[in-house]
Amino acid sequence: MALKGLRSVLIDLSGTLHIDNEITPGAVDALKRLRETNVIIKFVTNTTKESKRFLYERLCKLGFDLKHDEILTSLLAARQVLQSESLRPMLLVDSAALEDFEGLTNFEGEPDSVVVGLAPEHFNYDKLNQAFRLLLEGAKLIAIHEGRYYKRADGLALGPGPFVKALEYAAGGPATVVGKPSAEFFHIGLSGVHPASAVMIGDDVNDDINGAQNIGMHGYLVQTGKYRPGDEDKISPKPFKTVPNFAAAVEDIIKQMNS
């Protein structure tokens, strides 16, 4: 199936363009080539380790050509939920991400919501027990995302998903998930573009590819980051394409557009 009518490309960040401060092969040049096609580019990320500002500055230092407003993070989606519902959050997020919640932590009384991101320093018994007790009293559980694991420089590491599931199990209620694979999150990234005219490039077969394909997008699964052999067989339908890396995805997209 050719992508002659392609209008938008959504791109994951960690594990797709970079792993910590290491760029995936050919990614910087590939992004430049993709921009020459004039498709709308949006970077959609579940990264919760750092604020949007920190993330933008990191990517610029790595040599990527992008604009601040091209980045859509699940942190900001969580902030919108808190603001729209006037919630008082207990934040289980990394200290580098706190600035994206500025102004929402100064309140009187007990928190009425628990927000869980990737925060290893908070994933201890005392802190999780505090969150559990709030949930028992009726607090709302908000998962910035439910990623099972992610790729660090030293290997795979647990994501926030296992801790979200532990709190759901203990408190007996489901979390509200705001990041990928939420359909609403993808639609925000598409900004009105029809899903059939868009592709998603990412390393997470469930959150990136299955989530995107569930709303009608085409998914390119890259074999970098958290990818594990056989991931492409774990979803139905399978990814539109499984490719070695982001640069290979861009090469195939351009080929498809011109075929």
SEFI-555060 format. One line per 8 residues: number of its first residue (from 1); their letters; for each residue x, z, y of C-alpha. Coordinates in Angstrom, 2 decimals, decimal comma. Each point is the difference from the previous one (the first is absolute). Example, Ala and Ser with C-alpha at 12.3 -4.5 7.8 and 13.67 -1.06 7.14 Angstrom:
BEGIN
1	as	12,30/7,80/-4,50 ~ 1,37/-0,66/3,44
% end
This chain:
BEGIN
1	malkglrs	0,00/0,00/0,00 ~ 1,61/-1,11/3,27 ~ -0,07/2,19/3,09 ~ -0,61/-2,78/2,51 ~ -2,54/2,07/1,90 ~ 2,17/3,11/0,19 ~ -0,49/1,91/3,25 ~ 1,41/3,47/-0,59
9	vlidlsgt	2,73/1,72/-2,03 ~ -0,07/3,77/-0,54 ~ 3,38/1,46/-0,94 ~ 0,86/3,33/-1,56 ~ 3,15/1,67/1,34 ~ 1,75/2,58/-2,20 ~ 1,01/-1,61/-3,29 ~ -0,84/-3,48/1,27
17	lhidneit	2,06/-0,57/3,15 ~ 2,30/2,97/-0,45 ~ 0,85/3,01/-2,16 ~ 1,03/2,82/2,31 ~ 2,64/-1,75/2,16 ~ 0,76/-2,81/-2,45 ~ -1,59/-3,40/0,66 ~ -1,40/-1,89/-2,98
25	pgavdalk	1,84/-3,31/-0,63 ~ -0,56/-2,57/2,75 ~ -2,87/1,91/1,57 ~ 1,07/-0,25/3,66 ~ 0,43/-3,78/-0,10 ~ -3,15/-0,43/-2,09 ~ -2,08/1,78/2,63 ~ 1,40/-2,35/2,66
33	rlretnvi	-0,99/-2,99/-2,14 ~ -3,49/1,39/-0,48 ~ -0,45/0,39/3,75 ~ 0,75/-3,71/0,44 ~ -3,22/-0,79/-1,88 ~ -2,09/1,68/2,74 ~ -2,03/2,08/-2,46 ~ -1,16/3,40/1,25
41	ikfvtntt	2,35/2,68/-1,34 ~ -0,92/3,64/-0,46 ~ 2,08/2,72/-1,62 ~ -2,29/2,35/-1,93 ~ 1,64/3,10/-1,36 ~ -0,84/3,23/-1,77 ~ 3,30/1,49/1,12 ~ -0,61/3,58/1,15
49	keskrfly	3,60/1,21/0,15 ~ 0,35/-0,92/3,67 ~ -2,11/-0,82/3,03 ~ -0,76/-3,55/1,05 ~ 2,60/0,28/2,76 ~ 2,73/1,17/-2,39 ~ -0,95/-2,75/-2,45 ~ 0,06/-2,70/2,67
57	erlcklgf	3,41/1,11/1,25 ~ 1,39/0,10/-3,55 ~ -1,16/-3,56/-0,71 ~ 1,39/-1,33/3,25 ~ 3,38/1,58/-0,76 ~ -0,06/-1,72/-3,39 ~ -0,34/-3,32/1,82 ~ -3,68/-0,83/-0,52
65	dlkhdeil	-1,84/-1,93/2,70 ~ -3,32/1,78/0,49 ~ -2,21/1,48/2,66 ~ -1,21/3,59/0,17 ~ -3,66/-1,04/-0,02 ~ 0,49/-2,07/-3,17 ~ 0,39/3,20/-2,04 ~ -3,09/1,63/-1,52
73	tsllaarq	0,71/3,36/-1,64 ~ -2,17/2,23/-2,12 ~ 1,08/2,89/2,24 ~ -1,86/-1,53/2,94 ~ -3,01/-0,73/-2,22 ~ -0,06/3,70/-0,94 ~ 0,19/0,96/3,67 ~ -3,03/-2,19/0,73
81	vlqseslr	-1,99/1,80/-2,70 ~ 0,93/3,40/1,42 ~ -0,93/-1,04/3,52 ~ -3,26/-1,72/-0,94 ~ -1,19/3,07/-1,90 ~ 1,51/2,59/2,40 ~ 1,87/1,69/-2,86 ~ 2,53/2,83/0,18
89	pmllvdsa	2,73/-0,98/-2,47 ~ 2,48/1,82/-2,17 ~ 2,70/-2,66/-0,13 ~ 2,09/-0,43/-3,14 ~ 2,21/-2,70/1,50 ~ 3,69/-0,41/0,68 ~ 1,26/1,43/3,29 ~ 1,14/-3,51/1,01
97	aledfegl	-3,63/-1,13/-0,15 ~ -1,55/2,79/2,07 ~ 0,15/-1,86/3,30 ~ -2,69/-2,37/-1,26 ~ -2,35/3,03/-0,05 ~ 0,92/1,25/3,46 ~ -2,84/1,89/1,66 ~ -1,92/0,62/-3,22
105	tnfegepd	1,67/3,23/-1,12 ~ -0,84/2,24/2,94 ~ -3,28/1,63/-0,92 ~ -1,56/3,42/-0,52 ~ -1,19/1,24/-3,36 ~ 0,73/-1,17/-3,52 ~ 0,66/-3,64/-0,91 ~ -3,02/-1,86/-1,30
113	svvvglap	1,98/-2,81/-1,60 ~ 3,14/-0,51/-2,07 ~ 2,04/-3,17/0,59 ~ 2,51/-0,92/-2,70 ~ 2,87/-2,44/0,50 ~ 3,48/-0,19/-1,48 ~ 1,40/3,43/0,84 ~ 2,38/1,37/-2,66
121	ehfnydkl	0,75/3,10/2,05 ~ -3,70/0,94/-0,13 ~ -0,57/-0,70/-3,68 ~ 0,58/3,57/-1,14 ~ -2,37/2,48/-1,61 ~ -0,68/2,12/3,09 ~ -0,79/-2,94/2,27 ~ -2,12/-1,81/-2,57
129	nqafrlll	-1,85/3,22/-0,77 ~ -0,77/0,41/3,71 ~ -1,43/-3,52/0,02 ~ -1,97/0,69/-3,18 ~ -1,67/3,08/1,53 ~ -1,01/-1,96/3,09 ~ -1,56/-2,67/-2,22 ~ -1,97/2,67/-1,88
137	egakliai	-1,44/1,10/3,34 ~ -1,22/-3,52/0,69 ~ 2,95/-1,65/1,75 ~ 0,21/-3,80/-0,31 ~ 2,87/-1,45/-2,05 ~ 1,56/-3,10/1,57 ~ 2,64/-1,94/-1,91 ~ 2,10/-2,17/2,28
145	hegryykr	0,53/-1,92/-3,22 ~ 0,15/0,71/-3,74 ~ 3,24/-1,73/-0,94 ~ 1,27/1,21/-3,38 ~ 3,67/-0,55/0,78 ~ 2,34/-1,91/2,30 ~ 3,57/-1,28/-0,02 ~ 2,79/1,98/1,67
153	adglalgp	3,69/-0,85/0,10 ~ 0,56/2,41/-2,92 ~ -2,90/-1,33/-2,11 ~ -3,75/0,43/-0,41 ~ -1,58/3,15/1,43 ~ -3,47/1,55/-0,09 ~ -2,36/-1,10/2,75 ~ -2,85/2,04/1,49
161	gpfvkale	-2,55/-1,25/-2,55 ~ 0,80/2,55/-2,75 ~ -0,43/2,85/2,49 ~ -3,25/-1,44/1,35 ~ -1,31/-0,21/-3,56 ~ 1,03/3,60/-0,68 ~ -1,98/1,18/3,03 ~ -2,99/-2,15/-0,98
169	yaaggpat	0,05/1,44/-3,52 ~ 0,35/3,60/1,15 ~ -2,56/-0,14/2,81 ~ -2,45/-2,22/-1,90 ~ -0,50/-2,68/2,62 ~ 1,33/-3,48/0,83 ~ 2,35/-0,80/2,86 ~ -0,70/-2,52/2,72
177	vvgkpsae	2,75/-2,61/-0,30 ~ 0,89/-1,82/3,23 ~ 3,02/-2,18/-0,87 ~ 0,53/-2,74/-2,56 ~ -1,82/-0,89/-2,25 ~ -2,97/0,85/2,24 ~ -1,99/-3,16/0,79 ~ -0,57/1,25/3,55
185	ffhiglsg	3,75/0,33/0,57 ~ 0,59/-3,61/-1,10 ~ -2,82/-1,26/2,21 ~ 1,53/1,78/3,00 ~ 3,27/-1,79/-0,77 ~ -1,78/-3,36/-0,23 ~ -1,52/0,42/3,49 ~ -2,92/-2,29/-0,74
193	vhpasavm	1,83/-2,58/-2,12 ~ -1,95/-0,83/-3,17 ~ 1,76/1,49/-3,06 ~ 0,04/-3,38/-1,77 ~ 2,24/-1,28/2,80 ~ 2,53/2,80/-0,41 ~ 2,70/1,22/-2,37 ~ 1,51/3,41/-0,65
201	igddvndd	3,67/0,45/-0,95 ~ 0,95/3,33/-1,55 ~ 1,78/1,89/-2,78 ~ -2,90/2,23/-1,09 ~ -2,20/-1,84/-2,49 ~ -2,96/2,35/0,57 ~ 0,09/1,02/3,66 ~ 1,34/-3,30/1,38
209	ingaqnig	-1,08/-2,74/-2,39 ~ -3,11/1,26/-1,77 ~ -1,36/1,46/3,22 ~ 0,50/-3,28/1,85 ~ -1,35/-2,20/-2,79 ~ -3,08/2,24/-0,32 ~ -1,12/-1,20/3,43 ~ 0,86/-3,65/-0,68
217	mhgylvqt	3,60/-0,33/1,20 ~ 2,88/-1,60/-1,92 ~ 2,65/2,47/-1,17 ~ 3,74/-0,57/-0,31 ~ 1,60/2,74/-2,11 ~ 3,73/0,37/0,71 ~ 2,37/1,30/-2,67 ~ 1,79/2,38/2,36
225	gkyrpgde	-0,67/3,59/1,06 ~ -2,32/1,83/-2,37 ~ -0,70/-3,06/-2,15 ~ 0,35/0,65/-3,74 ~ 0,16/-2,73/-2,67 ~ -3,51/-0,79/-1,19 ~ -1,76/1,19/3,17 ~ -1,52/-3,45/0,42
233	dkispkpf	-1,92/0,52/-3,24 ~ -1,59/3,28/1,14 ~ -2,69/-1,51/2,20 ~ -2,72/-2,61/-0,46 ~ 0,11/-2,56/1,38 ~ 3,79/-0,10/-0,06 ~ 1,93/-0,49/3,24 ~ -0,32/-3,48/1,51
241	ktvpnfaa	3,79/-0,19/-0,32 ~ 2,74/2,34/-1,26 ~ 3,32/-0,75/1,67 ~ 3,49/1,54/0,10 ~ -0,14/1,20/3,62 ~ -1,50/-0,47/3,47 ~ 2,19/-3,02/0,76 ~ -1,27/-1,73/-3,16
249	avediikq	-3,58/0,78/1,01 ~ 0,50/-1,58/3,42 ~ 1,62/-3,07/-1,56 ~ -2,97/-0,45/-2,33 ~ -2,54/0,59/2,77 ~ 1,57/-2,70/2,18 ~ 0,11/-2,35/-2,99 ~ -3,68/0,70/-0,76
257	mns	-0,99/-0,57/3,63 ~ 1,75/-3,37/0,07 ~ -1,13/-1,25/-3,41
% end
